[in-house]
Amino acid sequence: METIQLNLKERTSRVFLPESLGFGKIFTDHMFEMEYTESKGWHNPVIRPVEDLSVHPASMFIHYGQSIFEGMKAFKQESGEVVIFRADKHFERLNNSAKRVCIPPVDVEFMIEALKELINIERDWIPTKHGESLYIRPFVFGSDPFLGVKPAKEYKLIIILSPVGAYYSEGFKPVKILVTDEYVRAVRKGLGDCKTPANYAASLLAGQEAVKRGFTQVLWLDGVEQKYIEEVGTMNIFINMKDEVVTPKLNGSILPGITRRTVIEILKSWKMNIVERDITIDEVVNAYAKGNLLSVFGTGTAAIISSVGWLTYKDKQMVLNNGKPGALDIKLFDEITSIQYGLKEDTHNWIFPVEQKEIVNS
């Protein structure tokens, strides 16, 4: 792979971040960009100023949706060291999504090094408060102009960065989830296990209707029988019962979440009975009725752990743990964030340090 070229804007003043960052509203000065053609493969890697994209109106991704993306985070630890959390697994998942929609894979090791280079340049943008981080958004799209349904021949890969606060502005408070059987997000053997814009577009209407009814998000059921729980719009789901912690097994319609994987590995290290299996919404309702449902929580890069305080299915309203975060939810959140912020030793090799280096403009 070629050497990454640097085309950097002159920084004439310090970076000042607002007191309230929100999520996905602020962007750093620079981005990483790389191109693909059939003759050259992935080439021309460059870090350059963020600017509007210029694309032909016939660019194939606009018309046929051939696009994928990822979301990960970098943190400034208590020691001042800058780290990325589980970068390898995120780029591996990017390649998994790429395969499903016929996008050429990227070299994972090169992408990690490219990301480190970009973050080193933009390290002044990383917020320092606990709960804040630098959100990382890599995405790929078919860029050649052609009106015909087939895989593109040219692609662009871009990484942008955004300093963010907590995903939920109300903080670590339980959310209200609506279980829907009115709509379907994905079906097995489709795009459900890929991080592609189509999945999120399919979730918008149900999510919008749920918000109007006072809910935070929607919990999806399987697309065939409409009885097995799958995932929430922006996170995987875990059901904490008295004798086991259950999360739906990956079946081709569920996104293989990196935080999901992290939680499973932690629970196994704690010798807890974590089970990946099919679970029906009726089983959850029955467990609640019998007093066997301790908590329900979601996992995702943005929120990390999100307690579910209220779960509604048809005419059944379930108040979980009196609307307060479950003990396991809090313990997992503290464990993961302690590793991310350097308050606890990383014994899992999840942390990728970003070495501070002198920046020399190309």
C-alpha positions, 0 to 999 in steps of 0.5 A: 500500500502507498504511503499516506499523503498529508494535505493539512490545513494550517491550524492557527488557534486551539480547538475549543469544544462546546460544553455540550457536545451532543452526538454527531453534530461536530466534525474535526478539520481533516478526513482520510480518503482512499480510492479504488479502481479495478486496475489499481485496487485501493490507492491514493490514500490521503489525509486532507481537510474536510470538505463537501463531496463532489459526486456525479449525479449518476454515481451508483451508490445514490441509485442502487445503495451500494454503500457500507459504514462502521462506527467506533470510538477513540478515547483520551485516557486518564494518563493522557494516552489516546487509544482506539477501542477494538479497531481490528474487529470494526474493520473486519466487520466492515469487510464482512459488510463489503463482501455482502454488497460486492465492495472490495475488501480493505487491508485491516492492518493498513486501515488501523495504521491510517486511522492512527495517523488521522487521530494523531493529527486530530488528537486536540479534538478528543474530549477529556470528560468521562463519557465523552469520546471521539466517534469514528465513522469510516464509510465506503460507496460506489462512485462511478457514474452509471445507470444500471444495476450491477456492482460499481467499478470505482469506490471511495473510502472516507473516515470522518471524526466527530467529538461526542458526548453521551449518546443519550443526553439524559445520561445512563437512564433506562429507555422505553422500548416498543416491540413492534410487529407492524414492520420488518427491518430485515430477514435472514440471508438478507442485509440484516447482518451488514452495516449498510444504509439500507438497514437503517432506512428500513427502521426509520418509519417504525422508529418515528412512530415509536418516538411519537408514542413516547418510546426511545427505540423499537425492538424488532422481531424476526421477519418471518414468524414475527415472534423471535426477538432480534435487535433494537434499531441501534443496538443488540439486546440482552435479556438478563434472567435469574438463571441465564443471560440470553442474547439472540444468536447471530442468524443472518438478520442481526448485526454482529455488534462489537459491543455485543461481542465485548459483553459476551466475552466479559460475562464469560470471564465472570463465569456467568451463564451467557447463552446465544439462542433464539428467544421469543417475545412470549418467553420474555413476557412469561419470564416477566410474569413469573418474576424471573426477568431481572433486566433488559439492556442493549449494547452498541458502540454509541451508548455502550450499555443502555438499560431498558426500563420499560418494554411494551408489547401489544397491550403488555407493559413491562416495567423492569427493575422499577424503571431503574438500571439493572445491577448487571447493566451498571457493572458492565458499563463500568467495566467497559468504560474503565478499560476504555478510559484506562482506569482498569488494565486491558487484559483482552488486547482490545486497546490500540494506542495512538502514538503521538508523532510529529506531523510533517505536511506532505 
